[in-house]
């Protein structure tokens, strides 16, 4: 794998105002467009190894949701799946990427990509879900009170995390926690430089907690869209299930959930199902070469 340099990447970073909010975007390389959408508590740097391998033959666009980039304000409004799907497509439009796009979503980002495909048919040419969210396994709950969750975030979580004591504590432990939860980030941090300072910003913590507070409502919305707005049958989908960093004889419970979801989606469009071994949830960091192979095949 080539080693990305912070200087090179930062030349291709932009901040766009999209749907009234600042959105940090990486736009690098040339060729067929691949758009990458991150999950909760994930930023565009998590795609560094994959982008470095793709950018020679593809134009790669990676966006952060508002609030994750240093210095950005974190809204008190919880995310909605419709808004995040519209934001993904608005970024592509702003960058002139209006032709067939291969959209890659990791975790919650897969839900965003799927919602974009369902709500805005004709915009995406192929889809790749990297260990995507599974509503049935992750809190799809029709009794969930979204308004109450939003109120708790605004009146409890938001003020607490913005306090001086929490900001100071996060500056001390934030980067270490980030690497401990996602070991693959260690190599990216060494190669890119400056990421420790970014990881110590408390707005990343606050944006992650905001997304978590809205997560169940977003999963409910995805479940609803699947029942009302089918995928286009001509838009192929690759579903990738991570089977854990430690080798195992069979499939993990989580991988079985992902593959069961893929089987249901196969009733709407053509689906390729792939299990990736020796990989945790962050497939693009644990197995970047295999991830790139799958994305490049989907982009053909």
Backbone as CSV, one residue per row, in Angstrom:
resi,resn,N_x,N_y,N_z,CA_x,CA_y,CA_z,C_x,C_y,C_z
1,UNK,0.841,-1.196,0.000,0.000,0.000,0.000,0.871,1.238,0.000
2,UNK,0.570,2.193,-0.866,1.297,3.446,-0.845,1.024,4.195,0.437
3,UNK,1.973,5.000,0.837,1.815,5.762,2.069,1.352,7.171,1.745
4,UNK,0.173,7.564,2.190,-0.292,8.917,1.923,0.480,9.923,2.758
5,UNK,0.619,11.111,2.259,1.250,12.169,3.045,0.208,13.213,3.379
6,UNK,0.314,13.756,4.569,-0.637,14.768,4.992,-0.658,15.962,4.061
7,UNK,0.515,16.375,3.585,0.594,17.553,2.719,-0.178,17.318,1.418
8,UNK,0.021,16.147,0.808,-0.671,15.851,-0.441,-2.175,15.842,-0.236
9,UNK,-2.619,15.150,0.782,-4.060,15.049,1.002,-4.672,16.404,1.292
10,UNK,-4.018,17.195,2.115,-4.622,18.458,2.508,-4.738,19.442,1.347
11,UNK,-3.949,19.230,0.304,-4.120,20.036,-0.904,-5.475,19.783,-1.558
12,UNK,-6.051,18.630,-1.278,-7.306,18.249,-1.929,-8.498,18.321,-0.977
13,UNK,-8.310,18.915,0.184,-9.410,19.122,1.126,-10.128,20.431,0.816
14,UNK,-11.439,20.401,0.928,-12.243,21.607,0.741,-13.325,21.631,1.807
15,UNK,-13.781,22.832,2.113,-14.964,22.954,2.967,-16.050,23.628,2.150
16,UNK,-17.103,22.892,1.888,-18.234,23.403,1.128,-19.368,23.744,2.085
17,UNK,-20.142,24.728,1.742,-21.385,24.982,2.470,-22.482,24.246,1.714
18,UNK,-22.967,23.199,2.320,-23.961,22.336,1.687,-25.199,22.287,2.576
19,UNK,-26.341,22.632,2.005,-27.598,22.634,2.760,-27.459,23.496,4.004
20,UNK,-26.710,24.590,3.854,-26.575,25.569,4.921,-25.555,25.254,5.983
21,UNK,-24.814,24.137,5.842,-23.841,23.750,6.853,-22.476,23.499,6.224
22,UNK,-21.390,23.864,6.917,-20.056,23.583,6.377,-19.785,22.087,6.377
23,UNK,-19.276,21.589,5.257,-19.034,20.161,5.087,-17.625,19.971,4.544
24,UNK,-16.786,19.244,5.282,-15.425,18.991,4.828,-15.421,17.833,3.837
25,UNK,-14.723,18.047,2.720,-14.730,17.088,1.629,-13.306,16.866,1.132
26,UNK,-12.967,15.617,0.878,-11.741,15.271,0.166,-12.127,14.907,-1.250
27,UNK,-11.453,15.503,-2.231,-11.728,15.253,-3.642,-10.378,15.059,-4.326
28,UNK,-10.039,13.816,-4.669,-8.694,13.517,-5.138,-8.735,12.439,-6.226
29,UNK,-7.810,12.507,-7.188,-7.708,11.505,-8.230,-8.551,11.850,-9.446
30,UNK,-8.524,10.964,-10.445,-9.303,11.166,-11.665,-9.754,9.818,-12.187
31,UNK,-10.885,9.847,-12.912,-11.455,8.617,-13.434,-12.884,8.467,-12.957
32,UNK,-13.441,7.251,-13.033,-14.804,7.016,-12.536,-14.917,7.451,-11.068
33,UNK,-16.050,8.051,-10.740,-16.211,8.633,-9.408,-16.616,7.570,-8.390
34,UNK,-15.911,7.581,-7.255,-16.257,6.764,-6.096,-16.497,7.715,-4.935
35,UNK,-17.676,7.657,-4.343,-18.011,8.511,-3.202,-18.080,7.666,-1.946
36,UNK,-17.382,8.094,-0.886,-17.294,7.322,0.361,-17.997,8.061,1.480
37,UNK,-18.846,7.343,2.201,-19.646,7.922,3.274,-19.355,7.168,4.570
38,UNK,-18.934,7.899,5.591,-18.470,7.292,6.846,-19.615,6.962,7.796
39,UNK,-19.275,6.143,8.782,-20.214,5.809,9.829,-20.117,6.757,11.005
40,UNK,-20.813,6.426,12.075,-20.780,7.221,13.298,-19.379,7.174,13.898
41,UNK,-18.913,8.301,14.415,-17.605,8.409,15.071,-16.461,8.103,14.107
42,UNK,-16.671,8.366,12.840,-15.655,8.115,11.827,-15.492,9.357,10.965
43,UNK,-14.254,9.640,10.573,-13.965,10.813,9.750,-13.286,10.375,8.455
44,UNK,-13.099,11.326,7.562,-12.595,10.973,6.234,-11.201,10.352,6.258
45,UNK,-10.408,10.628,7.319,-9.062,10.030,7.379,-9.115,8.512,7.497
46,UNK,-10.241,7.967,7.970,-10.357,6.512,8.071,-10.329,5.838,6.694
47,UNK,-10.528,6.608,5.646,-10.500,6.061,4.291,-9.125,6.195,3.647
48,UNK,-8.131,6.719,4.354,-6.841,7.047,3.750,-6.207,5.876,2.995
49,UNK,-6.077,4.687,3.586,-5.426,3.603,2.832,-6.177,3.229,1.558
50,UNK,-7.509,3.235,1.614,-8.311,2.899,0.443,-8.184,3.978,-0.627
51,UNK,-8.255,5.223,-0.216,-8.160,6.324,-1.179,-6.801,6.317,-1.864
52,UNK,-5.760,6.039,-1.094,-4.419,6.043,-1.667,-4.283,4.986,-2.759
53,UNK,-4.958,3.870,-2.603,-4.914,2.809,-3.606,-5.859,3.068,-4.782
54,UNK,-6.921,3.815,-4.557,-7.920,4.054,-5.600,-7.608,5.254,-6.480
55,UNK,-6.947,6.267,-5.914,-6.902,7.571,-6.571,-6.141,7.571,-7.897
56,UNK,-5.330,6.556,-8.171,-4.618,6.521,-9.443,-5.543,6.319,-10.625
57,UNK,-6.649,5.593,-10.431,-7.552,5.282,-11.538,-8.986,5.722,-11.280
58,UNK,-9.232,6.347,-10.140,-10.577,6.802,-9.807,-10.519,8.196,-9.192
59,UNK,-11.583,8.924,-9.386,-11.776,10.162,-8.625,-12.520,9.775,-7.356
60,UNK,-11.904,10.039,-6.223,-12.475,9.611,-4.942,-12.924,10.839,-4.156
61,UNK,-14.178,10.813,-3.742,-14.764,11.893,-2.946,-15.182,11.307,-1.601
62,UNK,-14.688,11.903,-0.533,-15.045,11.461,0.823,-15.558,12.677,1.581
63,UNK,-16.679,12.551,2.239,-17.218,13.678,2.987,-17.379,13.341,4.457
64,UNK,-17.156,14.352,5.280,-17.483,14.278,6.700,-18.867,14.871,6.898
65,UNK,-19.639,14.304,7.798,-20.876,14.972,8.165,-20.538,16.226,8.971
66,UNK,-21.369,17.267,8.860,-21.078,18.522,9.562,-20.846,18.298,11.055
67,UNK,-19.839,18.967,11.573,-19.520,18.889,12.992,-18.280,18.077,13.290
68,UNK,-17.864,17.200,12.391,-16.724,16.324,12.664,-15.379,17.006,12.412
69,UNK,-15.326,17.954,11.513,-14.051,18.592,11.198,-13.673,19.596,12.285
70,UNK,-12.374,19.800,12.513,-11.931,20.736,13.560,-12.526,22.118,13.355
71,UNK,-12.955,22.710,14.461,-13.457,24.069,14.428,-14.912,24.208,14.037
72,UNK,-15.531,23.138,13.572,-16.936,23.230,13.192,-17.835,23.152,14.420
73,UNK,-18.962,23.827,14.342,-19.948,23.758,15.400,-20.804,22.506,15.212
74,UNK,-21.164,21.887,16.310,-22.013,20.701,16.268,-23.448,21.113,16.545
75,UNK,-24.313,20.863,15.582,-25.709,21.260,15.716,-26.392,20.495,16.846
76,UNK,-27.347,21.135,17.469,-28.149,20.462,18.487,-29.243,19.610,17.854
77,UNK,-29.455,19.771,16.558,-30.467,19.005,15.848,-29.921,17.629,15.491
78,UNK,-30.654,16.590,15.805,-30.198,15.241,15.505,-30.289,14.965,14.008
79,UNK,-29.429,14.092,13.491,-29.456,13.786,12.057,-30.713,13.008,11.687
80,UNK,-31.145,13.189,10.455,-32.190,12.343,9.889,-31.610,11.666,8.655
81,UNK,-32.113,10.505,8.354,-31.581,9.747,7.230,-31.842,10.476,5.910
82,UNK,-33.006,11.084,5.795,-33.330,11.807,4.559,-32.372,12.972,4.334
83,UNK,-32.065,13.694,5.408,-31.166,14.842,5.293,-29.763,14.396,4.921
84,UNK,-29.269,13.337,5.548,-27.914,12.873,5.249,-27.817,12.320,3.831
85,UNK,-28.868,11.665,3.357,-28.881,11.184,1.978,-28.860,12.355,1.006
86,UNK,-29.664,13.374,1.304,-29.686,14.556,0.435,-28.342,15.271,0.467
87,UNK,-27.675,15.274,1.632,-26.373,15.941,1.738,-25.330,15.242,0.861
88,UNK,-25.322,13.915,0.892,-24.386,13.161,0.061,-24.543,13.553,-1.405
89,UNK,-25.769,13.578,-1.885,-26.004,13.901,-3.292,-25.731,15.370,-3.580
90,UNK,-25.997,16.241,-2.615,-25.722,17.671,-2.808,-24.222,17.928,-2.925
91,UNK,-23.415,17.196,-2.160,-21.960,17.318,-2.275,-21.508,16.895,-3.666
92,UNK,-22.034,15.785,-4.156,-21.665,15.316,-5.486,-22.056,16.342,-6.549
93,UNK,-23.226,16.928,-6.394,-23.662,17.957,-7.346,-22.751,19.169,-7.298
94,UNK,-22.404,19.608,-6.079,-21.544,20.789,-5.927,-20.170,20.567,-6.550
95,UNK,-19.718,19.318,-6.563,-18.405,19.002,-7.124,-18.483,18.594,-8.600
96,UNK,-19.670,18.677,-9.176,-19.824,18.352,-10.585,-19.815,16.873,-10.885
97,UNK,-19.996,16.043,-9.879,-20.010,14.582,-10.073,-21.448,14.132,-10.262
98,UNK,-21.983,14.408,-11.435,-23.403,14.163,-11.667,-23.669,12.897,-12.468
99,UNK,-22.626,12.258,-13.005,-22.811,11.022,-13.756,-22.969,9.837,-12.827
100,UNK,-22.949,8.617,-13.383,-23.050,7.420,-12.533,-21.917,7.380,-11.510
101,UNK,-22.259,7.231,-10.278,-21.296,7.242,-9.174,-21.386,5.917,-8.435
102,UNK,-20.232,5.373,-8.065,-20.208,4.231,-7.162,-20.176,4.778,-5.742
103,UNK,-21.215,4.525,-4.987,-21.330,5.048,-3.627,-20.994,3.948,-2.625
104,UNK,-20.036,4.242,-1.758,-19.558,3.274,-0.770,-19.913,3.798,0.616
105,UNK,-20.645,3.023,1.374,-21.007,3.436,2.722,-20.499,2.449,3.749
106,UNK,-19.891,2.974,4.809,-19.425,2.126,5.904,-20.347,2.296,7.091
107,UNK,-20.824,1.189,7.659,-21.628,1.220,8.871,-22.871,2.090,8.650
108,UNK,-23.067,3.134,9.450,-24.202,4.039,9.259,-24.146,4.703,7.887
109,UNK,-22.939,4.896,7.360,-22.814,5.460,6.026,-23.484,4.612,4.966
110,UNK,-23.544,3.287,5.173,-24.251,2.416,4.243,-25.751,2.719,4.253
111,UNK,-26.292,3.021,5.423,-27.704,3.396,5.514,-27.960,4.703,4.760
112,UNK,-27.014,5.639,4.860,-27.142,6.911,4.142,-27.130,6.670,2.635
113,UNK,-26.192,5.848,2.166,-26.098,5.538,0.738,-27.361,4.830,0.266
114,UNK,-27.844,3.872,1.043,-29.060,3.156,0.652,-30.255,4.092,0.579
115,UNK,-30.376,4.987,1.564,-31.480,5.946,1.547,-31.392,6.854,0.321
116,UNK,-30.173,7.279,-0.032,-29.997,8.117,-1.223,-30.453,7.381,-2.470
117,UNK,-30.117,6.094,-2.561,-30.509,5.305,-3.731,-32.016,5.125,-3.802
118,UNK,-32.652,4.968,-2.646,-34.100,4.760,-2.635,-34.867,6.057,-2.871
119,UNK,-34.412,7.136,-2.257,-35.142,8.405,-2.331,-34.874,9.167,-3.623
120,UNK,-33.714,8.916,-4.228,-33.323,9.683,-5.413,-32.844,8.737,-6.513
121,UNK,-33.736,7.945,-7.076,-33.336,6.986,-8.106,-32.707,7.691,-9.304
122,UNK,-31.731,7.009,-9.892,-31.052,7.550,-11.053,-29.765,8.276,-10.745
123,UNK,-29.499,8.561,-9.459,-28.305,9.332,-9.107,-27.074,8.453,-8.896
124,UNK,-27.257,7.214,-8.471,-26.128,6.353,-8.133,-26.085,5.152,-9.077
125,UNK,-24.882,4.826,-9.534,-24.744,3.756,-10.508,-24.529,2.385,-9.906
126,UNK,-23.851,2.327,-8.763,-23.642,1.063,-8.052,-23.396,1.375,-6.585
127,UNK,-23.614,0.377,-5.737,-23.550,0.573,-4.290,-22.634,-0.469,-3.671
128,UNK,-21.903,-0.041,-2.640,-21.084,-0.954,-1.846,-21.350,-0.646,-0.380
129,UNK,-21.770,-1.654,0.371,-21.999,-1.501,1.807,-20.893,-2.239,2.555
130,UNK,-20.082,-1.501,3.289,-19.014,-2.090,4.090,-19.515,-2.292,5.520
131,UNK,-19.818,-3.529,5.857,-20.318,-3.840,7.200,-21.420,-2.858,7.599
132,UNK,-22.383,-2.729,6.716,-23.434,-1.728,6.895,-24.359,-2.007,8.062
133,UNK,-25.027,-0.966,8.483,-25.985,-1.074,9.581,-27.105,-2.052,9.235
134,UNK,-27.596,-2.745,10.263,-28.683,-3.709,10.096,-29.797,-3.297,11.064
135,UNK,-30.862,-2.663,10.565,-31.902,-2.166,11.474,-32.421,-3.197,12.452
136,UNK,-32.665,-4.411,11.973,-33.236,-5.441,12.846,-32.298,-5.843,13.974
137,UNK,-31.012,-5.642,13.785,-30.038,-6.023,14.804,-29.552,-4.841,15.630
138,UNK,-29.910,-3.623,15.209,-29.332,-2.452,15.852,-30.358,-1.416,16.296
139,UNK,-31.487,-1.875,16.756,-32.373,-0.943,17.436,-33.531,-0.396,16.652
140,UNK,-33.924,-1.027,15.529,-35.165,-0.603,14.887,-36.296,-0.842,15.881
141,UNK,-36.930,0.232,16.311,-37.885,0.144,17.418,-38.967,1.194,17.187
142,UNK,-40.144,0.732,16.762,-41.193,1.693,16.415,-41.671,2.491,17.619
143,UNK,-41.373,2.023,18.830,-41.787,2.767,20.023,-40.783,3.854,20.399
144,UNK,-39.688,3.946,19.658,-38.649,4.940,19.966,-39.215,6.346,19.835
145,UNK,-38.920,7.176,20.817,-39.390,8.566,20.829,-38.247,9.470,20.383
146,UNK,-38.238,9.819,19.103,-37.172,10.651,18.567,-37.120,12.029,19.191
147,UNK,-38.286,12.602,19.466,-38.315,13.936,20.062,-37.700,13.927,21.459
148,UNK,-37.971,12.870,22.216,-37.392,12.776,23.561,-35.874,12.615,23.485
149,UNK,-35.395,11.795,22.525,-33.951,11.618,22.343,-33.287,12.938,21.977
150,UNK,-33.939,13.705,21.115,-33.391,15.010,20.730,-33.339,15.953,21.923
151,UNK,-34.378,15.914,22.752,-34.401,16.768,23.933,-33.303,16.421,24.922
152,UNK,-33.067,15.120,25.117,-31.996,14.703,26.027,-30.640,15.178,25.511
153,UNK,-30.452,15.107,24.190,-29.177,15.549,23.636,-29.011,17.057,23.819
154,UNK,-30.030,17.823,23.507,-29.934,19.295,23.599,-29.733,19.773,25.021
155,UNK,-30.465,19.185,25.950,-30.480,19.714,27.311,-29.528,19.009,28.266
156,UNK,-29.039,17.839,27.867,-28.122,17.108,28.741,-26.755,16.913,28.129
157,UNK,-26.700,16.103,27.091,-25.413,15.748,26.494,-24.676,16.949,25.927
158,UNK,-25.370,17.760,25.132,-24.713,18.869,24.445,-24.028,19.834,25.418
159,UNK,-24.724,20.355,26.436,-24.045,21.262,27.374,-22.918,20.589,28.147
160,UNK,-23.105,19.309,28.515,-22.073,18.627,29.306,-20.786,18.475,28.510
161,UNK,-20.893,18.037,27.254,-19.693,17.799,26.453,-18.999,19.105,26.089
162,UNK,-19.745,20.185,26.025,-19.146,21.479,25.707,-18.487,22.137,26.926
163,UNK,-18.618,21.515,28.087,-18.037,22.088,29.297,-16.514,22.050,29.237
164,UNK,-15.886,22.935,29.966,-14.421,23.024,29.963,-13.776,21.739,30.454
165,UNK,-14.333,21.152,31.497,-13.724,19.946,32.077,-13.723,18.796,31.080
166,UNK,-14.824,18.606,30.352,-14.890,17.518,29.377,-13.949,17.791,28.214
167,UNK,-13.878,19.035,27.775,-12.975,19.367,26.663,-11.524,19.079,27.030
168,UNK,-11.141,19.460,28.251,-9.762,19.221,28.693,-9.491,17.728,28.797
169,UNK,-10.433,16.985,29.380,-10.260,15.537,29.515,-10.128,14.880,28.138
170,UNK,-10.974,15.293,27.184,-10.939,14.684,25.854,-9.628,15.018,25.127
171,UNK,-9.086,16.191,25.349,-7.796,16.536,24.751,-6.707,15.577,25.215
172,UNK,-6.829,15.102,26.454,-5.827,14.199,27.010,-6.010,12.763,26.538
173,UNK,-7.267,12.305,26.480,-7.494,10.876,26.232,-8.107,10.582,24.869
174,UNK,-8.639,11.595,24.197,-9.362,11.373,22.950,-8.587,10.596,21.901
175,UNK,-7.357,11.032,21.547,-6.611,10.298,20.520,-6.333,8.846,20.908
176,UNK,-6.006,8.601,22.173,-5.737,7.231,22.618,-7.000,6.377,22.556
177,UNK,-8.128,6.937,22.939,-9.394,6.202,22.870,-9.722,5.857,21.421
178,UNK,-9.508,6.817,20.529,-9.800,6.601,19.116,-9.009,5.425,18.550
179,UNK,-7.727,5.355,18.880,-6.880,4.265,18.377,-7.209,2.944,19.070
180,UNK,-7.521,3.012,20.360,-7.863,1.790,21.092,-9.121,1.143,20.515
181,UNK,-10.091,1.958,20.115,-11.333,1.427,19.562,-11.157,0.951,18.126
182,UNK,-10.251,1.614,17.395,-10.022,1.271,15.981,-8.514,1.184,15.755
183,UNK,-7.904,0.012,16.006,-6.442,-0.099,15.931,-5.855,0.301,14.582
184,UNK,-6.608,0.136,13.493,-6.103,0.468,12.178,-5.781,1.937,12.000
185,UNK,-6.272,2.765,12.896,-6.006,4.198,12.792,-4.560,4.541,13.137
186,UNK,-3.884,3.655,13.838,-2.520,3.957,14.286,-1.600,4.231,13.095
187,UNK,-1.667,3.368,12.082,-0.819,3.541,10.911,-1.158,4.801,10.134
188,UNK,-2.440,5.109,10.035,-2.850,6.328,9.332,-2.327,7.557,10.058
189,UNK,-2.415,7.549,11.377,-1.940,8.693,12.152,-0.441,8.914,11.966
190,UNK,0.308,7.818,11.901,1.758,7.950,11.685,2.051,8.528,10.304
191,UNK,1.311,8.091,9.301,1.586,8.503,7.928,1.118,9.920,7.637
192,UNK,-0.004,10.304,8.211,-0.608,11.574,7.827,-0.057,12.758,8.605
193,UNK,0.214,12.594,9.872,0.683,13.716,10.673,-0.454,14.678,10.999
194,UNK,-0.437,15.203,12.205,-1.429,16.193,12.609,-2.761,15.628,13.038
195,UNK,-2.929,14.309,12.960,-4.232,13.754,13.295,-4.474,13.663,14.795
196,UNK,-3.393,13.610,15.569,-3.582,13.588,17.022,-4.273,14.862,17.490
197,UNK,-3.832,15.989,16.959,-4.444,17.267,17.345,-5.912,17.299,16.934
198,UNK,-6.194,16.761,15.754,-7.586,16.746,15.300,-8.430,15.821,16.175
199,UNK,-7.862,14.664,16.529,-8.598,13.715,17.344,-8.853,14.184,18.765
200,UNK,-8.087,15.178,19.210,-8.277,15.688,20.567,-9.365,16.756,20.644
201,UNK,-9.921,17.119,19.504,-10.979,18.129,19.490,-12.277,17.528,20.022
202,UNK,-12.886,18.200,20.973,-14.090,17.644,21.596,-15.284,17.662,20.652
203,UNK,-15.206,18.399,19.548,-16.365,18.407,18.659,-16.565,17.040,17.999
204,UNK,-15.467,16.256,17.843,-15.618,14.902,17.316,-16.436,14.051,18.287
205,UNK,-16.139,14.170,19.574,-16.909,13.447,20.588,-18.370,13.875,20.549
206,UNK,-18.604,15.184,20.487,-19.970,15.689,20.515,-20.740,15.276,19.260
207,UNK,-20.086,15.353,18.092,-20.753,14.950,16.853,-21.090,13.458,16.878
208,UNK,-20.196,12.649,17.451,-20.457,11.215,17.553,-21.650,10.935,18.456
209,UNK,-21.714,11.627,19.582,-22.837,11.435,20.504,-24.147,11.921,19.893
210,UNK,-24.061,12.998,19.109,-25.262,13.471,18.403,-25.769,12.396,17.441
211,UNK,-24.854,11.821,16.661,-25.264,10.789,15.707,-25.835,9.569,16.420
212,UNK,-25.226,9.188,17.546,-25.741,8.054,18.299,-27.140,8.330,18.842
213,UNK,-27.377,9.576,19.263,-28.695,9.935,19.793,-29.777,9.835,18.719
214,UNK,-29.393,10.053,17.464,-30.375,9.968,16.384,-30.379,8.648,15.650
215,UNK,-29.555,7.697,16.113,-29.326,6.475,15.345,-30.572,5.607,15.218
216,UNK,-31.272,5.403,16.311,-32.440,4.513,16.265,-33.504,5.078,15.324
217,UNK,-33.733,6.378,15.394,-34.715,6.994,14.495,-34.301,6.808,13.037
218,UNK,-33.010,6.909,12.766,-32.523,6.699,11.400,-32.717,5.242,10.966
219,UNK,-32.478,4.291,11.864,-32.702,2.891,11.530,-34.188,2.629,11.278
220,UNK,-35.055,3.243,12.065,-36.483,3.103,11.832,-36.862,3.630,10.450
221,UNK,-36.269,4.766,10.078,-36.564,5.351,8.770,-36.075,4.434,7.638
222,UNK,-34.900,3.830,7.806,-34.403,2.910,6.792,-35.351,1.725,6.647
223,UNK,-35.811,1.200,7.767,-36.766,0.083,7.747,-38.034,0.496,6.992
224,UNK,-38.497,1.708,7.222,-39.699,2.214,6.545,-39.463,2.361,5.039
225,UNK,-38.318,2.926,4.657,-38.018,3.114,3.234,-37.955,1.780,2.500
226,UNK,-37.429,0.769,3.152,-37.348,-0.550,2.505,-38.727,-1.113,2.195
227,UNK,-39.699,-0.729,2.975,-41.043,-1.227,2.727,-41.810,-0.410,1.705
228,UNK,-41.345,0.817,1.424,-42.127,1.715,0.570,-41.453,2.080,-0.742
229,UNK,-40.125,2.128,-0.772,-39.404,2.655,-1.932,-38.311,1.672,-2.342
230,UNK,-38.588,0.796,-3.283,-37.612,-0.242,-3.648,-36.387,0.323,-4.344
231,UNK,-35.289,-0.402,-4.228,-34.085,-0.063,-4.977,-34.335,-0.306,-6.461
232,UNK,-33.624,0.471,-7.288,-33.688,0.217,-8.721,-33.041,-1.136,-9.026
233,UNK,-33.716,-1.944,-9.818,-33.206,-3.278,-10.095,-31.913,-3.245,-10.903
234,UNK,-31.644,-2.144,-11.595,-30.438,-2.058,-12.406,-29.232,-1.503,-11.682
235,UNK,-29.367,-1.237,-10.395,-28.255,-0.698,-9.601,-27.676,-1.830,-8.758
236,UNK,-26.519,-2.378,-9.155,-25.962,-3.523,-8.426,-25.442,-3.126,-7.050
237,UNK,-25.476,-4.065,-6.141,-25.074,-3.838,-4.760,-24.070,-4.902,-4.332
238,UNK,-22.999,-4.452,-3.696,-22.043,-5.364,-3.064,-22.161,-5.196,-1.554
239,UNK,-22.455,-6.275,-0.859,-22.585,-6.246,0.596,-21.392,-6.976,1.199
240,UNK,-20.626,-6.261,2.022,-19.417,-6.810,2.634,-19.659,-7.004,4.126
241,UNK,-19.408,-8.211,4.603,-19.541,-8.518,6.026,-18.163,-8.789,6.612
242,UNK,-17.815,-8.083,7.680,-16.555,-8.331,8.375,-16.749,-9.474,9.366
243,UNK,-15.835,-10.431,9.335,-16.001,-11.622,10.180,-15.088,-11.615,11.396
244,UNK,-14.541,-10.447,11.751,-13.736,-10.346,12.960,-12.247,-10.375,12.677
245,UNK,-11.486,-9.702,13.507,-10.036,-9.620,13.324,-9.330,-10.937,13.630
246,UNK,-9.940,-11.755,14.463,-9.356,-13.052,14.830,-9.982,-14.139,13.962
247,UNK,-9.178,-14.974,13.285,-9.734,-16.043,12.429,-10.673,-16.954,13.213
248,UNK,-11.733,-17.393,12.548,-12.708,-18.278,13.192,-13.161,-19.317,12.172
249,UNK,-13.647,-20.465,12.623,-14.040,-21.525,11.691,-15.316,-21.213,10.916
250,UNK,-16.193,-20.437,11.484,-17.460,-20.136,10.825,-17.723,-18.645,10.787
251,UNK,-18.989,-18.277,10.677,-19.381,-16.876,10.606,-19.749,-16.362,11.990
252,UNK,-19.371,-15.130,12.263,-19.782,-14.485,13.506,-21.282,-14.194,13.455
253,UNK,-21.847,-13.955,14.610,-23.275,-13.621,14.671,-23.552,-12.356,13.862
254,UNK,-22.644,-11.372,13.971,-22.839,-10.122,13.240,-22.788,-10.371,11.732
255,UNK,-21.813,-11.155,11.262,-21.719,-11.431,9.830,-22.988,-12.108,9.326
256,UNK,-23.572,-12.975,10.136,-24.821,-13.631,9.731,-25.942,-12.610,9.581
257,UNK,-25.983,-11.614,10.474,-26.983,-10.546,10.353,-26.801,-9.788,9.036
258,UNK,-25.560,-9.438,8.722,-25.285,-8.673,7.497,-25.679,-9.476,6.261
259,UNK,-25.357,-10.767,6.248,-25.668,-11.596,5.088,-27.167,-11.855,4.967
260,UNK,-27.853,-11.957,6.095,-29.306,-12.114,6.046,-29.955,-10.866,5.462
261,UNK,-29.438,-9.708,5.825,-29.944,-8.467,5.252,-29.689,-8.436,3.743
262,UNK,-28.502,-8.887,3.336,-28.170,-8.928,1.913,-29.143,-9.820,1.150
263,UNK,-29.538,-10.938,1.750,-30.482,-11.848,1.096,-31.825,-11.159,0.875
264,UNK,-32.249,-10.345,1.829,-33.512,-9.621,1.660,-33.383,-8.562,0.561
265,UNK,-32.243,-7.875,0.522,-32.041,-6.847,-0.499,-31.939,-7.466,-1.895
266,UNK,-31.527,-8.729,-1.963,-31.408,-9.411,-3.251,-32.773,-9.619,-3.911
267,UNK,-33.847,-9.418,-3.172,-35.179,-9.496,-3.765,-35.490,-8.247,-4.589
268,UNK,-34.657,-7.200,-4.420,-34.892,-5.939,-5.133,-33.900,-5.705,-6.266
269,UNK,-32.653,-6.105,-6.093,-31.631,-5.860,-7.099,-30.572,-6.958,-7.014
270,UNK,-29.623,-6.953,-7.945,-28.567,-7.958,-7.901,-27.599,-7.641,-6.772
271,UNK,-27.298,-8.631,-5.963,-26.465,-8.437,-4.781,-25.312,-9.427,-4.791
272,UNK,-24.125,-8.901,-4.601,-22.948,-9.743,-4.404,-22.619,-9.738,-2.920
273,UNK,-22.508,-10.909,-2.338,-22.236,-11.026,-0.905,-20.805,-11.491,-0.684
274,UNK,-20.071,-10.748,0.149,-18.657,-11.045,0.374,-18.374,-11.020,1.873
275,UNK,-17.713,-12.056,2.365,-17.261,-12.090,3.758,-15.757,-11.816,3.765
276,UNK,-15.337,-10.863,4.577,-13.924,-10.500,4.681,-13.396,-10.992,6.030
277,UNK,-12.417,-11.882,5.980,-11.823,-12.408,7.207,-10.722,-11.486,7.710
278,UNK,-10.326,-11.711,8.953,-9.279,-10.906,9.588,-9.572,-9.410,9.483
279,UNK,-10.825,-9.071,9.740,-11.227,-7.671,9.689,-12.258,-7.388,10.765
280,UNK,-12.021,-6.301,11.483,-13.030,-5.781,12.380,-14.020,-4.942,11.594
281,UNK,-14.790,-4.155,12.307,-15.861,-3.368,11.694,-15.315,-2.376,10.664
282,UNK,-14.135,-1.812,10.906,-13.558,-0.823,9.989,-12.797,-1.554,8.887
283,UNK,-13.557,-2.116,7.958,-12.992,-2.958,6.906,-11.969,-2.191,6.086
284,UNK,-12.239,-0.907,5.822,-11.345,-0.136,4.950,-9.981,0.110,5.592
285,UNK,-9.887,-0.031,6.905,-8.601,0.092,7.586,-7.938,-1.270,7.797
286,UNK,-8.738,-2.276,8.108,-8.172,-3.598,8.391,-7.789,-4.356,7.124
287,UNK,-8.549,-4.182,6.065,-8.296,-4.909,4.812,-8.435,-3.944,3.624
288,UNK,-7.551,-2.949,3.516,-7.716,-1.940,2.463,-7.592,-2.499,1.057
289,UNK,-6.661,-3.429,0.826,-6.493,-3.943,-0.530,-7.729,-4.724,-0.985
290,UNK,-8.261,-5.554,-0.125,-9.473,-6.297,-0.475,-10.641,-5.334,-0.673
291,UNK,-10.722,-4.316,0.158,-11.779,-3.316,0.014,-11.686,-2.615,-1.338
292,UNK,-10.471,-2.258,-1.730,-10.270,-1.577,-3.018,-10.638,-2.489,-4.175
293,UNK,-10.286,-3.752,-4.088,-10.658,-4.704,-5.142,-12.173,-4.723,-5.336
294,UNK,-12.903,-4.784,-4.237,-14.362,-4.853,-4.310,-14.953,-3.567,-4.848
295,UNK,-14.419,-2.419,-4.428,-14.918,-1.138,-4.917,-14.620,-0.985,-6.406
296,UNK,-13.404,-1.323,-6.817,-13.026,-1.190,-8.230,-13.896,-2.094,-9.115
297,UNK,-14.203,-3.296,-8.625,-15.070,-4.203,-9.396,-16.475,-3.628,-9.514
298,UNK,-16.966,-3.014,-8.435,-18.307,-2.423,-8.473,-18.362,-1.198,-9.384
299,UNK,-17.224,-0.504,-9.518,-17.175,0.734,-10.302,-17.040,0.487,-11.800
300,UNK,-16.822,-0.744,-12.224,-16.653,-1.029,-13.653,-17.959,-0.897,-14.420
